[in-house]
Structure formats: structure tokens, C-alpha cells
Amino acid sequence: MILRTAQRALSQYEWTQHRFIATEAGVDEHQVAELSMWRTSPAFTDAERAALALTDALIDGRVLDEVNAVLDEHSDPKARVELTLTAAFYCAVPRLLDALCVPVEGDADERDGRGGDEVRGELRPRLLQSPLKRR
């Protein structure tokens, strides 16, 4: 869900930070590669698709009854609240990062010792610059 919000919002910071965390947590590389195609990719379970549908709906600003119905099939009320809070929070994060002009702290290559400062095509490059002068 977090990587999906980063992907949809084109948040380089959020993507870079959570891509590294996802790798360390053992998230399937194939799922990350297929994330933009989650609706049709066999890499995702029906429950994962329900969570991603919720995520996309929150990003779009409207959660339809159909999305809620499918989510209810795969999660109990407690899990549904947790999924909704997580997705909603991470929908706000890219806006906050942009508003505060938070720079990307380094990519996964730098963290694993390979060096390099390139964005590796996972998202379109995006500059986080402020039109205001910094003091």
C-alpha cells in the first residue's frame, strides 16, 4: 500500500525510503515490479487487490461502495480500519514531503554500498524544489 501511494503520487522520497524497507522486510520483488498492474497481475492475491483498490480509491478521493464490499470480504472490521488508516496516512505523506521540500536521502544503491545517485526508472524523476529562497 505504501509503495502504491508513492507510485501514484510520484513521490520519489516515499518510494526510495519504502522501497528499501520493503526489500529488507522480504516483499516479493515480482510484486514490486508488477505494482502498477496490480489489477490484472497474478502476483497479487484477492486480499492484496482489495487493499490496493482501497489505496487507489483513497488517492482518487472517493471510496466507492464496491471497493468497501470487496474489502469487507477479505478483512475483519479491525483490519479494515488499520488498512484505511495506513493508506490514508500515506496518501498525505507525499503532499507533506512536497510542501516541506524534503530531499531524497539517498537511494538503495547508496545504502547497500554500490554507490550511485541515479533514480533507476521505478518512478519518473521529480525535483523537490521550493520557489522560495532558503535561509
FIPA-367136 format. One record per residue: residue in three letters; x, y, z of N, C-alpha, C in turn. Coordinates in steps of 0.1 Angstrom, whole numbers, padded with zeros to 4 digits, always signed. Example, Ala and Ser with C-alpha at 12.3 -4.5 7.8 and 13.67 -1.06 7.14 Angstrom:
2
Ala+0132-0057+0078+0123-0045+0078+0132-0033+0078
Ser+0128-0022+0071+0137-0011+0071+0129+0000+0079
END
This chain:
135
Met+0008-0012+0000+0000+0000+0000+0009+0013+0000
Ile+0019+0013+0008+0028+0024+0009+0035+0027-0005
Leu+0040+0017-0010+0047+0018-0023+0037+0023-0034
Arg+0025+0018-0033+0014+0022-0043+0011+0037-0041
Thr+0010+0042-0029+0008+0056-0028+0020+0064-0033
Ala+0032+0060-0031+0044+0066-0036+0043+0066-0051
Gln+0040+0055-0057+0039+0053-0071+0029+0063-0077
Arg+0017+0063-0072+0006+0071-0077+0009+0086-0076
Ala+0015+0090-0064+0018+0104-0062+0031+0108-0068
Leu+0038+0099-0074+0051+0102-0080+0061+0108-0069
Ser+0060+0102-0057+0068+0107-0046+0081+0100-0046
Gln+0092+0106-0051+0105+0100-0051+0110+0096-0037
Tyr+0108+0106-0028+0112+0103-0014+0106+0091-0008
Glu+0092+0091-0009+0085+0080-0003+0088+0067-0009
Trp+0090+0067-0023+0093+0055-0030+0107+0050-0026
Thr+0117+0059-0026+0131+0055-0022+0132+0049-0008
Gln+0126+0056+0001+0126+0051+0015+0119+0038+0017
His+0107+0037+0012+0099+0025+0014+0103+0013+0005
Arg+0110+0016-0006+0115+0005-0014+0126-0002-0007
Phe+0134+0005+0000+0145-0001+0008+0139-0009+0019
Ile+0129-0003+0026+0123-0010+0037+0116-0023+0033
Ala+0109-0022+0021+0102-0034+0016+0112-0045+0013
Thr+0123-0042+0007+0133-0052+0004+0138-0059+0017
Glu+0141-0051+0027+0145-0056+0039+0135-0065+0046
Ala+0122-0061+0044+0111-0069+0050+0107-0081+0042
Gly+0114-0083+0031+0111-0095+0023+0100-0094+0013
Val+0096-0082+0010+0085-0081+0000+0090-0087-0014
Asp+0081-0094-0020+0084-0101-0033+0088-0090-0043
Glu+0100-0092-0049+0104-0083-0060+0095-0083-0072
His+0089-0094-0075+0080-0095-0086+0068-0087-0083
Gln+0063-0087-0071+0051-0078-0068+0055-0063-0069
Val+0066-0059-0065+0070-0045-0067+0071-0042-0082
Ala+0076-0051-0090+0077-0048-0104+0063-0048-0111
Glu+0054-0055-0105+0040-0056-0111+0030-0046-0104
Leu+0035-0038-0095+0026-0030-0087+0017-0021-0096
Ser+0022-0015-0106+0014-0006-0115+0003-0014-0122
Met+0005-0027-0123-0005-0036-0130-0013-0045-0120
Trp-0014-0041-0108-0020-0049-0097-0033-0055-0100
Arg-0041-0048-0108-0055-0052-0111-0055-0066-0119
Thr-0045-0067-0128-0045-0079-0136-0034-0088-0134
Ser-0024-0084-0126-0012-0093-0123-0015-0105-0114
Pro-0011-0116-0118-0012-0128-0110-0003-0128-0097
Ala+0005-0118-0096+0014-0117-0085+0007-0113-0072
Phe-0006-0109-0073-0013-0104-0061-0025-0113-0058
Thr-0028-0115-0045-0039-0123-0041-0052-0114-0041
Asp-0063-0120-0040-0076-0112-0040-0076-0102-0028
Ala-0070-0106-0016-0070-0097-0005-0060-0086-0007
Glu-0049-0088-0014-0040-0078-0017-0046-0068-0027
Arg-0053-0073-0037-0060-0065-0046-0071-0056-0039
Ala-0077-0061-0030-0087-0054-0022-0081-0042-0015
Ala-0069-0045-0009-0062-0034-0002-0057-0023-0012
Leu-0052-0028-0023-0047-0018-0033-0058-0011-0039
Ala-0070-0017-0041-0082-0009-0046-0086+0002-0036
Leu-0085-0001-0023-0088+0009-0013-0078+0020-0014
Thr-0065+0016-0016-0054+0026-0017-0057+0036-0029
Asp-0059+0030-0040-0062+0038-0052-0074+0047-0050
Ala-0085+0041-0044-0097+0049-0042-0094+0061-0033
Leu-0086+0059-0022-0083+0070-0013-0074+0080-0020
Ile-0065+0076-0029-0057+0086-0036-0066+0094-0046
Asp-0076+0087-0052-0085+0094-0061-0095+0102-0054
Gly-0097+0101-0040-0105+0109-0033-0119+0104-0031
Arg-0122+0092-0035-0136+0086-0033-0135+0071-0032
Val-0140+0066-0021-0141+0051-0020-0155+0047-0023
Leu-0156+0040-0033-0170+0035-0038-0174+0023-0029
Asp-0187+0021-0029-0193+0010-0021-0188-0003-0026
Glu-0185-0005-0039-0179-0017-0044-0166-0020-0038
Val-0158-0010-0036-0144-0012-0030-0146-0016-0016
Asn-0155-0010-0009-0157-0014+0005-0162-0028+0006
Ala-0171-0032-0003-0177-0045-0002-0166-0056-0005
Val-0158-0054-0014-0147-0063-0017-0137-0064-0005
Leu-0134-0052+0001-0125-0052+0012-0131-0059+0024
Asp-0144-0058+0026-0151-0065+0037-0150-0080+0035
Glu-0150-0085+0023-0148-0099+0020-0135-0105+0025
His-0125-0096+0026-0112-0101+0029-0106-0096+0042
Ser-0113-0088+0049-0108-0083+0062-0119-0081+0072
Asp-0115-0083+0085-0125-0080+0096-0125-0065+0098
Pro-0134-0060+0106-0135-0046+0109-0122-0040+0114
Lys-0115-0046+0123-0103-0041+0129-0092-0040+0118
Ala-0091-0050+0109-0081-0049+0098-0085-0038+0088
Arg-0098-0037+0086-0103-0027+0077-0099-0013+0081
Val-0101-0010+0094-0097+0003+0100-0082+0005+0098
Glu-0074-0005+0101-0059-0004+0100-0055-0002+0086
Leu-0061-0009+0076-0058-0007+0062-0061+0007+0058
Thr-0073+0012+0062-0078+0025+0058-0069+0036+0064
Leu-0066+0035+0076-0057+0045+0083-0043+0045+0076
Thr-0038+0033+0073-0024+0033+0067-0025+0039+0053
Ala-0034+0035+0045-0035+0041+0032-0037+0056+0032
Ala-0046+0060+0041-0050+0075+0041-0037+0083+0046
Phe-0030+0077+0056-0018+0084+0061-0008+0086+0050
Tyr-0006+0075+0043+0005+0075+0032+0000+0082+0019
Cys-0013+0085+0018-0018+0094+0008-0014+0109+0011
Ala-0013+0112+0024-0009+0125+0028+0006+0128+0028
Val+0013+0117+0030+0028+0119+0031+0034+0126+0019
Pro+0031+0122+0007+0038+0129-0004+0035+0144-0005
Arg+0023+0148-0001+0019+0162-0001+0027+0169+0009
Leu+0029+0163+0021+0037+0169+0032+0052+0170+0027
Leu+0057+0160+0021+0071+0160+0017+0073+0171+0006
Asp+0064+0172-0003+0065+0182-0013+0064+0196-0007
Ala+0054+0198+0002+0052+0211+0008+0065+0216+0016
Leu+0071+0206+0022+0083+0209+0030+0096+0208+0022
Cys+0095+0205+0010+0107+0203+0001+0117+0194+0007
Val+0113+0183+0012+0122+0173+0018+0130+0166+0007
Pro+0143+0166+0007+0151+0160-0004+0152+0145-0001
Val+0154+0137-0012+0156+0123-0010+0169+0121-0003
Glu+0170+0112+0006+0181+0110+0015+0191+0100+0009
Gly+0190+0096-0004+0199+0086-0009+0191+0074-0014
Asp+0196+0068-0024+0188+0057-0029+0193+0043-0024
Ala+0187+0033-0028+0191+0019-0023+0205+0016-0027
Asp+0210+0020-0038+0224+0017-0042+0234+0023-0032
Glu+0231+0035-0027+0240+0041-0017+0239+0034-0004
Arg+0227+0029+0000+0226+0022+0012+0233+0008+0012
Asp+0233+0002+0001+0239-0012+0001+0253-0012-0004
Gly+0259+0001-0005+0273+0002-0007+0277+0002-0022
Arg+0268+0001-0031+0271+0001-0045+0274+0015-0050
Gly+0270+0025-0043+0272+0039-0047+0262+0043-0058
Gly+0263+0055-0063+0254+0059-0073+0243+0068-0068
Asp+0238+0077-0076+0228+0086-0072+0217+0087-0082
Glu+0215+0077-0090+0205+0077-0101+0192+0072-0096
Val+0181+0077-0101+0168+0070-0100+0168+0059-0110
Arg+0164+0047-0106+0166+0036-0115+0153+0033-0123
Gly+0145+0043-0127+0134+0041-0135+0121+0036-0128
Glu+0122+0035-0115+0110+0030-0108+0099+0040-0108
Leu+0103+0053-0108+0093+0064-0109+0100+0074-0118
Arg+0091+0083-0124+0097+0093-0132+0104+0103-0122
Pro+0116+0107-0126+0124+0117-0118+0115+0129-0114
Arg+0117+0134-0102+0109+0145-0098+0118+0154-0089
Leu+0119+0166-0091+0126+0175-0083+0117+0180-0072
Leu+0123+0181-0060+0116+0187-0049+0123+0200-0046
Gln+0119+0210-0053+0125+0223-0051+0114+0233-0047
Ser+0118+0243-0039+0109+0253-0035+0111+0266-0043
Pro+0101+0273-0047+0103+0285-0054+0108+0296-0045
Leu+0107+0293-0031+0112+0303-0022+0126+0301-0019
Lys+0133+0312-0016+0148+0311-0012+0149+0305+0002
Arg+0158+0297+0004+0161+0291+0017+0171+0300+0024
Arg+0169+0301+0037+0178+0309+0045+0189+0301+0051
END
